[in-house]
């Protein structure tokens, strides 16, 4: 049996126009991103990252109604059937945490902290290693 290249992500579709949303399957679960873009120059600016444990198509259709002028394209990352809802939420939380202070990427997000991160251990940096330089006169 062939092994999947990724443990969480089953498949993807990237940079589709919001006019093509109705062509998506109804029961895709996973993570999605909304973009404002310029496909000719391959520029896509993130406007929102979200998730759905039921239907990404339904979530994106709601975004299309509410904030239709802020985004034009979307990408979808479908998870495997055995990926739990909590794992999908964790993926979304990590992604939102990464760009939480990016002013351009938060136009559609009401930024909330990812509470589970507050429970994780903070990693401390090791003390800086001192290097000595020897100068040779030549």
Backbone bond lengths (Angstrom), bond angles and torsions (degrees), N, CA, C in turn:
res aa  C-N    CA-C-N  psi(-1)  N-CA   C-N-CA  omega(-1)  CA-C   N-CA-C  phi
1 X - - - 1.447 - - 1.530 108.98 -
2 X 1.318 117.29 133.28 1.464 121.68 179.50 1.523 109.80 -70.96
3 X 1.310 115.40 141.75 1.459 120.86 179.91 1.523 109.69 -94.37
4 X 1.320 116.55 141.82 1.457 121.67 179.03 1.526 110.11 -69.00
5 X 1.336 117.72 143.85 1.460 119.60 177.90 1.535 113.33 -70.65
6 X 1.330 117.80 -22.85 1.470 121.06 179.14 1.523 109.96 -130.22
7 X 1.313 115.56 145.16 1.456 121.03 -179.28 1.529 112.43 -78.24
8 X 1.334 118.16 -36.46 1.455 120.87 -175.91 1.527 114.02 -98.92
9 X 1.314 116.96 -39.63 1.459 120.98 -172.67 1.531 111.14 -95.23
10 X 1.323 114.34 122.98 1.464 122.01 -178.97 1.532 111.14 -86.89
11 X 1.327 115.96 -40.67 1.458 120.02 -177.44 1.508 111.08 -164.32
12 X 1.327 115.40 172.79 1.458 120.39 -177.96 1.517 110.33 -149.14
13 X 1.309 114.56 154.47 1.453 122.38 168.21 1.524 104.73 -139.02
14 X 1.322 116.05 129.31 1.459 118.79 -171.14 1.521 112.42 -120.71
15 X 1.329 114.10 143.40 1.459 124.73 171.32 1.531 112.94 54.58
16 X 1.326 114.95 47.86 1.468 117.89 175.13 1.521 108.69 -89.98
17 X 1.288 115.92 148.54 1.455 121.89 179.46 1.528 109.88 -68.90
18 X 1.327 115.86 147.91 1.471 117.75 179.16 1.517 111.97 -65.36
19 X 1.326 118.00 -16.59 1.471 120.46 176.13 1.525 111.92 -72.41
20 X 1.328 117.41 -13.98 1.466 121.52 -178.95 1.531 113.67 -98.70
21 X 1.293 117.96 4.91 1.464 122.16 -175.69 1.526 112.49 -58.67
22 X 1.307 117.53 -38.23 1.471 120.34 -177.83 1.518 112.47 -64.50
23 X 1.323 118.34 -15.89 1.462 121.67 178.82 1.524 112.10 -81.35
24 X 1.339 117.24 -9.72 1.465 121.01 178.91 1.527 110.82 -73.40
25 X 1.313 116.29 150.34 1.458 121.53 173.01 1.532 108.61 -64.12
26 X 1.323 116.53 148.87 1.463 120.65 -177.00 1.526 113.70 -73.17
27 X 1.310 118.56 -26.79 1.466 119.79 -168.70 1.534 113.79 -108.55
28 X 1.316 118.21 31.99 1.466 120.55 176.94 1.528 108.98 -79.03
29 X 1.332 115.23 128.68 1.477 122.37 176.12 1.520 107.91 -110.80
30 X 1.334 116.07 146.19 1.452 118.68 175.92 1.513 113.21 148.14
31 X 1.333 114.29 -147.46 1.462 123.28 -175.42 1.517 108.64 -113.27
32 X 1.334 115.97 146.41 1.463 119.78 175.97 1.523 109.42 -139.56
33 X 1.312 115.33 158.94 1.459 121.66 176.20 1.518 108.23 -131.73
34 X 1.328 115.70 141.27 1.461 122.09 175.44 1.522 108.11 -107.72
35 X 1.333 116.19 139.86 1.459 121.79 -175.32 1.524 110.75 -132.30
36 X 1.316 114.96 153.27 1.451 122.56 162.63 1.513 103.63 -105.29
37 X 1.317 118.58 132.11 1.448 116.58 -171.07 1.505 117.20 -146.53
38 X 1.303 112.09 171.03 1.459 124.07 175.17 1.525 106.16 -131.74
39 X 1.339 117.50 88.39 1.465 120.64 -173.79 1.533 114.08 -60.74
40 X 1.332 117.60 -31.73 1.465 119.36 179.79 1.524 111.82 -60.89
41 X 1.329 116.69 -35.67 1.468 121.32 -179.63 1.532 112.61 -102.48
42 X 1.333 115.56 8.06 1.465 122.00 -179.49 1.527 112.07 52.52
43 X 1.326 115.19 49.65 1.462 122.13 176.90 1.525 107.71 -116.45
44 X 1.314 115.73 122.02 1.460 121.57 178.41 1.524 107.48 -135.21
45 X 1.322 116.78 113.53 1.461 122.23 179.93 1.518 109.57 -96.43
46 X 1.318 116.12 127.21 1.459 121.67 -178.37 1.529 109.70 -67.69
47 X 1.309 115.12 130.02 1.466 121.55 175.84 1.520 111.56 -111.05
48 X 1.330 116.22 -25.56 1.466 119.58 -176.16 1.523 109.30 -165.21
49 X 1.319 115.54 143.95 1.455 122.18 169.97 1.517 106.54 -123.71
50 X 1.305 116.34 132.24 1.452 120.08 -179.26 1.516 110.88 -143.62
51 X 1.321 114.77 -178.22 1.457 120.25 -179.88 1.509 109.14 -146.08
52 X 1.317 114.04 161.41 1.453 119.99 173.22 1.519 108.58 -145.46
53 X 1.313 114.64 134.47 1.461 119.71 176.05 1.532 110.80 -95.84
54 X 1.326 116.55 -0.14 1.477 120.91 -179.06 1.529 111.45 -123.68
55 X 1.345 116.65 -64.41 1.471 120.59 -173.87 1.523 110.75 -147.38
56 X 1.313 116.21 104.73 1.464 119.88 176.48 1.527 110.19 -62.22
57 X 1.308 116.52 -38.51 1.467 119.52 179.65 1.531 111.00 -56.29
58 X 1.318 116.77 -45.28 1.462 120.60 178.64 1.523 112.57 -62.43
59 X 1.339 116.65 -41.86 1.474 120.57 178.91 1.520 110.81 -63.15
60 X 1.325 116.92 -45.30 1.459 120.41 -177.64 1.527 110.94 -67.85
61 X 1.317 116.77 -35.59 1.470 119.43 177.38 1.530 110.46 -63.02
62 X 1.335 117.78 -37.32 1.465 120.46 176.63 1.527 110.54 -65.99
63 X 1.332 117.24 -39.57 1.469 120.19 176.35 1.529 110.56 -63.62
64 X 1.299 116.41 -36.73 1.465 120.68 -179.52 1.529 110.50 -63.00
65 X 1.318 117.07 -37.00 1.464 120.84 179.47 1.526 111.96 -73.20
66 X 1.341 116.72 -43.24 1.466 120.98 -173.17 1.525 113.82 -79.19
67 X 1.291 117.80 -46.53 1.470 122.04 -172.02 1.523 111.18 -124.66
68 X 1.298 116.25 47.91 1.457 120.75 -170.91 1.519 115.08 -62.25
69 X 1.319 119.44 -27.36 1.465 119.93 -177.11 1.524 113.53 -87.11
70 X 1.322 118.25 -10.13 1.465 120.41 -176.08 1.520 114.29 -89.99
71 X 1.320 118.00 -12.60 1.462 119.58 -179.48 1.531 110.47 -147.14
72 X 1.337 114.15 156.32 1.462 119.82 -177.09 1.524 113.56 -129.52
73 X 1.333 117.23 -23.05 1.462 122.33 -174.04 1.518 110.36 -134.11
74 X 1.322 115.44 158.65 1.460 119.29 176.38 1.521 110.30 -142.81
75 X 1.317 114.53 156.50 1.461 122.63 172.71 1.517 107.53 -125.81
76 X 1.331 116.11 144.77 1.458 121.90 -176.31 1.514 108.95 -129.11
77 X 1.330 115.00 136.48 1.455 121.92 179.07 1.519 107.46 -124.52
78 X 1.325 115.24 102.48 1.464 122.09 -175.34 1.528 109.92 -80.85
79 X 1.326 116.14 136.53 1.464 120.78 178.10 1.525 109.61 -95.65
80 X 1.319 115.35 160.60 1.464 122.26 175.85 1.525 110.07 -66.72
81 X 1.317 116.16 158.99 1.462 122.21 -178.86 1.524 112.48 -62.01
82 X 1.336 118.14 -30.69 1.466 120.24 -177.51 1.528 113.45 -85.94
83 X 1.322 118.01 2.36 1.465 121.05 176.36 1.528 107.66 -79.04
84 X 1.319 115.15 125.34 1.465 120.69 -177.21 1.532 111.09 -74.44
85 X 1.334 115.90 156.01 1.461 121.45 177.74 1.530 111.14 -56.79
86 X 1.334 117.29 -38.16 1.469 121.29 179.92 1.528 111.24 -63.27
87 X 1.320 116.84 -33.53 1.465 120.49 178.81 1.528 110.85 -70.79
88 X 1.322 116.88 -37.08 1.465 120.42 176.28 1.531 109.07 -63.91
89 X 1.310 116.50 -44.43 1.473 120.82 179.24 1.525 111.21 -62.89
90 X 1.327 117.00 -36.13 1.457 120.58 177.94 1.530 111.07 -66.24
91 X 1.312 117.10 -42.94 1.470 120.43 176.97 1.526 110.80 -58.76
92 X 1.314 116.44 -47.05 1.464 120.46 179.29 1.520 110.07 -62.02
93 X 1.322 117.06 -43.80 1.460 120.89 -179.73 1.514 112.72 -60.42
94 X 1.315 116.84 -41.18 1.463 120.89 178.48 1.525 110.22 -63.56
95 X 1.324 116.32 -46.99 1.468 119.52 -179.01 1.524 111.30 -62.41
96 X 1.310 117.78 -44.52 1.467 120.76 178.56 1.527 111.32 -64.49
97 X 1.316 116.36 -36.86 1.463 120.37 179.00 1.533 110.48 -63.14
98 X 1.318 117.09 -38.30 1.462 121.56 -178.25 1.524 111.31 -61.62
99 X 1.304 118.37 -42.59 1.461 119.15 -175.37 1.531 113.15 -110.66
100 X 1.305 117.86 24.35 1.465 121.32 -174.40 1.525 114.12 -61.59
101 X 1.324 119.36 -23.18 1.466 121.45 -179.90 1.526 112.32 -105.63
102 X 1.316 118.10 6.02 1.461 122.52 179.18 1.523 108.01 -79.96
103 X 1.314 116.86 114.79 1.468 120.48 -175.75 1.520 113.14 -67.87
104 X 1.316 117.64 -30.38 1.461 119.06 -178.78 1.518 112.17 -80.38
105 X 1.326 117.61 -27.04 1.461 120.78 -176.12 1.518 112.75 -89.39
106 X 1.291 118.36 -1.38 1.457 120.00 -174.67 1.521 114.04 -113.74
107 X 1.301 118.04 18.56 1.461 119.86 -176.74 1.525 113.14 -65.09
108 X 1.310 117.87 -27.60 1.463 120.31 179.19 1.525 112.40 -104.76
109 X 1.306 116.89 -11.10 1.464 120.10 -176.22 1.520 111.67 -90.99
110 X 1.292 114.62 138.38 1.458 120.61 164.49 1.518 102.70 -96.27
111 X 1.308 116.91 101.24 1.454 120.32 -169.88 1.526 111.26 -71.00
112 X 1.290 113.51 122.09 1.450 121.93 174.81 1.517 106.29 -120.95
113 X 1.301 115.91 148.39 1.464 117.20 178.54 1.522 109.03 -72.61
114 X 1.298 115.34 153.38 1.460 122.08 176.94 1.525 105.62 -89.31
115 X 1.319 116.81 99.44 1.464 122.68 -170.73 1.520 113.88 -54.82
116 X 1.313 116.71 -34.09 1.471 119.45 -178.98 1.526 111.63 -63.34
117 X 1.333 117.54 -28.31 1.464 119.76 178.55 1.524 111.87 -64.18
118 X 1.312 116.51 -31.56 1.472 120.08 179.94 1.524 111.30 -66.50
119 X 1.312 117.31 -19.84 1.459 121.70 -179.92 1.522 112.86 -92.10
120 X 1.334 116.76 -9.97 1.460 119.13 -179.59 1.522 110.75 -81.81
121 X 1.297 115.11 156.92 1.459 121.56 179.71 1.523 108.80 -76.74
122 X 1.322 116.00 133.71 1.465 119.62 174.81 1.519 108.27 -81.58
123 X 1.300 115.50 133.14 1.458 121.19 178.89 1.524 108.30 -85.93
124 X 1.298 115.66 130.40 1.462 120.61 179.15 1.517 109.64 -92.39
125 X 1.307 116.12 143.97 1.453 120.69 175.10 1.516 109.48 -73.63
126 X 1.319 116.02 145.53 1.463 120.52 175.32 1.519 108.47 -71.39
127 X 1.334 116.89 153.19 1.471 118.58 176.24 1.530 109.46 -58.22
128 X 1.309 114.59 146.30 1.459 119.90 -179.68 1.516 110.11 -64.75
129 X 1.311 114.65 132.97 1.457 119.70 178.59 1.519 108.19 -82.14
130 X 1.307 115.54 131.89 1.463 120.78 -179.19 1.523 109.61 -88.82
131 X 1.296 116.47 131.06 1.453 121.44 176.85 1.523 108.15 -113.41
132 X 1.303 115.66 136.89 1.466 118.47 176.64 1.517 107.75 -103.11
133 X 1.280 115.21 144.65 1.458 120.67 178.17 1.507 108.69 -110.78
134 X 1.267 115.67 134.52 1.453 118.71 174.33 1.517 107.22 -105.57
135 X 1.296 114.62 130.11 1.470 120.19 -179.62 1.515 107.55 -102.21
136 X 1.281 115.15 131.03 1.462 120.18 176.57 1.514 109.04 -108.20
137 X 1.254 113.43 137.45 1.468 116.47 172.73 1.505 106.85 -94.19
138 X 1.235 117.01 136.57 1.424 117.35 -172.74 1.408 114.20 -125.70
